[in-house]
Amino acid sequence: MSGIETADLKRVNTTERLQRLRTLMASPQHNLSAYVIPSEDAHQSEYIAACDARRAFISGFSGSAGCAVVTTDQAALFTDGRYFLQASQQLDSNWTLMKQGLPDVPTWQEFVIKVAGKNGRVGMDPTLITAPEARTLQAQLAQEGASFVQVKENLVDAVWDERPARPENPVFELPLRYSGRTMADKISDLRAELAKSRTTGVILSALDEIAWLFNLRGSDIQFNPVFFAYALVTEKEVILFINDQRLTADAREHLGNDVQLKPYSAVFEHMSTLAVDLASAGKKLMLTNRASAALEEAIGKDNIVEARSPIMMAKAVKNDTELEGMRQSHLRDAAALCEYFAWLENELASGNTSLNEVDVADKLESLRAQQADFKGLSFDTISGSGPNGAIIHYKPERDTCAIVSREHMYLCDSGGQYMDGTTDVTRTFHFGTPTEHEKRCFTRVLQGHIAIDRAVFPSGTTGFALDILARSPLWQEGLDYRHGTGHGVGSFLNVHEGPQGIGYRPYCQEAPLLPGMTVTNEPGYYEDGAFGIRIENVLLVRKVDTPNDFGGKGYLGFENVTMVPIHKKLIAIELLSPVERQWVDDFHRRCFERVGPRLEKGSLAYQWLERETSPL
């Protein structure tokens, strides 16, 4: 590995934790054959607060996706291809890594059904599983003579002696100049959707949906400007379940008298009371299909209509103000990134051999912080040198991370939260001399990236149909990558946003790409023990004028808003078609035209940008 070792990610001894958990499982109160610990919190958040990191605590695996299952004599951690390498380095000998998606590897549901056996009892905190998932698991277990047990006391919390407190950070208004639509207009639209579904109201639990609907933001979950709350919107009232002392004066004034405030912890009691009224009036409440089994239990199955949240699609299709905010925030972000890569290249060329992956990530954050409307990072910066770049969601730790070297590829996946937008960009560099193999792999990734960027497709197309465009050049080399090609991005909200996506997983077939949506374009290739490659831009879905309009559907394409140069040194130009070469030159011309004026002329960053955007 040419003198660089893969970072030794911290491994936690989980023996005592598992012993204490199994003692609780075996108690007469519970009598469980298996206990399931998912990654998500009570709001089905992808990224969670420290107090909700139960799966990480019990297993030692810190990746953002996975599910732990503990039985009387086994402990299994299920995760996908993005985290195979990380999990193998973090799990101790108590755990078995279950590599989801590989042949003969069961899902966690199949695993618990098998280990439970007849008369087995599988327990789970009902706030941490969606109502549809709980019903499905319950039915599958019943077929085998086993049962699903809703354990209201979270058993991991009971053995987690130093569990962090739930955050209570200030909640503030997002002004109209950033949101583009008033809270009143959004609530009016929501009520119109409820009328179509013949429901009297909806209970909202997804934190980004609540933040979007009320034009509020917070900081309860690191990197995600959201806050812990539930919301109930009916024909006549709006209730926000939040600990109201957290609201700033501006936020209180913004909510006015039209929004009732109740404590966060009061939601289940309120739903139980509402259930009586719903039953007597013969009315139904909409429960989103991402709401918890605990919410369904409180409201009553007979009182609900289950549906995908109407907020999800409304939030995904950005208004003109949000779209312009995405453009402007990405330009400021690009200026910071150009300053960063110019600085890093200069430091390494000057012989600085002491900079590690955390040092340089901190430098990038400091440069972003100088940009207007910066509120923080949108996720932990993935700063990976050499083999660490092959860990798809690598997080460098100061005590164990690698030195950034001119002798190795360097992958940087980073993003910022700005009042007017959220950014997510990945670039791969080699500050020395890349091998022909590295260049060939990089160029195949670039060709897939270009294919997505140039795509024109009929209205109604999903990201599932486009995914093959990104992989086809890699397939020609017998290469591929174990992650999706693209995800939606929030507007000063979560960096991962649905329902849209580009990928091979089933959810990418659920929602068509619509004008105004955002989606990333991020094919990659990862060679374990050697290097990682990813090229990521954020795209806006837009209408495209075509010479014809077969079927009268209309056609769509993309507008790229990420303006950071792609490293030309890694491009094997002979592999590119004339169209692809022209795309690279055109993209770089736009980068220089739009970002150059934001840099001091003659500065190190300006000179770097000028060189990196010169024609192939």
Helices and strands as residue ranges (DSSP letters): H 15-26, E 34-38, G 50-52, H 54-59, E 67-71, E 75-79, G 81-83, H 84-90, E 96-99, H 108-116, E 121-124, G 126-128, H 131-143, E 147-150, H 155-159, E 172-173, H 176-179, H 183-197, E 201-204, H 207-214, E 216-217, E 230-234, E 238-241, G 244-246, H 249-255, E 259-262, G 264-266, H 267-281, E 285-288, H 293-299, G 301-303, E 304-307, H 310-316, H 320-349, H 357-368, E 374-377, E 382-385, G 386-390, E 409-414, E 416-418, E 421-422, E 425-430, H 436-453, E 457-458, H 463-475, E 486-488, E 497-502, G 506-509, E 518-521, E 524-527, E 531-534, E 537-544, G 550-552, E 555-560, G 568-570, G 573-575, H 578-595, G 596-598, H 604-612
